[in-house]
Amino acid sequence: MKDLQNIYTRIKNSSDNFLGYPLAKDFSFSEFAPFLDICINNVGDPEAESTLTIDTKEIERKCISFFADILSASINDVWGYVTNGGTEGNLYGLYLARECYPNAIVYYSESTHYSVKKNLHLLNMRNVVVRSQENGEIDYEDLEQVLTIHRDKPAVFFLNIGTTMTEAVDDLSKIKSIIKKYAIKNYYIHCDAAFLGAIAPFVEPKPKFDFSEGVDSIAISGHKFIGGPIPCGIVMCKRAHRNRVANSISYVGTLDTTITGSRNGLTPLFLWSFLEKNGKEGLKQRVVEAQQLAKYTEEKLNDLGLNAWRNNDALTVVFNKPSEKICKKYQLASEENIAHIICVPGLQKEQIDLLLKEIEIESMVKEESLALV
Ligand SMILES: *Cc1c(COP(=O)(O)O)cnc(C)c1O
């Protein structure tokens, strides 16, 4: 192919330089190159073998078992599959919620990922946006108010276990006491743990969001904290929800329980090679290292007077938005007057230092020009 080297170089450079997105950079999957020359397809349910046997479903099930374990569930009670990413996992969770309660109302905060509005639109579900607090967490008083208006309807709580912009975690205990206070009998809880799903199980104190808390489904992105060349993710749910939507299809001889028919068979291999190599201990260590870098970044940004802060021990450091030039160069995501750096695995301290230096120089130039006026 023409230009292949240029395309590679451009992406490699951008990939080395970004600081504002939650995508781990420290992976290598080149040992899987031979798989690029064969057709792999995990069509249908990961637990139901297909008549087409060019799959990696056995490995996919190992990934799911690993996640069941870190999400405090027995594989006898929960089910899941490897998705194309967090968005698909969230769509699936909402789909299960709708099949469970067709006339439910979905509650989610205004800090929720942009894809959720689209998912709700696709599913044609009634929904109410709840205000967020300053730190990005859902506003429980506002939730209570809107909930009382519709307390005769089943409720779907779409919770953020780490918002995209500030890594804020909605407090499941508070949600549960609201459910109790208003005696809501029919409800469904979905946790969007796109970034934090592979992190939160190893954080102390552990955020409440997993199956031990009785949640119905959880979506996690695989290409974020774990990392990889192809977007992917995990969705997990209580088995009863999956059984409700299962249809048998004779054409491929498997169950149609997933959103897409043909499914990626390569990403389960990537995920499992990471999980097998690192295990729970490795993941925990990875979290600790990333937290240390985030702490360092927060302190240094504050030394420069940029009002940096983090939710709990988050990997996301929020601070005053620097110049457009710097945002562009370091690919910093920004919203209104704040920007963030996400201290993902593979991000080097030296890269943070480069950014800090550049911010410092810019502010010195600014001060000088002010002094001239
Ligand atoms: C990234 C993200 C998503 C979407 O995940 P994709 O893997 O990009 O589809 C959803 N929710 C949150 C909170 C996210 O950070």
The ligand as a Gaussian input file, in Angstrom:
#p B3LYP/6-31G(d) Opt

LIG

0 1
 C      -14.652000       6.023000      26.929000
 C      -15.940000       5.998000      27.646000
 C      -17.078000       5.422000      27.072000
 C      -17.080000       4.899000      25.672000
 O      -16.230000       3.844000      25.532000
 P      -15.687000       3.405000      24.094000
 O      -14.854000       2.235000      24.469000
 O      -14.935000       4.563000      23.544000
 O      -16.866000       3.054000      23.258000
 C      -18.237000       5.376000      27.808000
 N      -18.283000       5.881000      29.045000
 C      -17.215000       6.445000      29.638000
 C      -17.349000       6.979000      31.025000
 C      -16.010000       6.535000      28.945000
 O      -14.953000       7.110000      29.542000

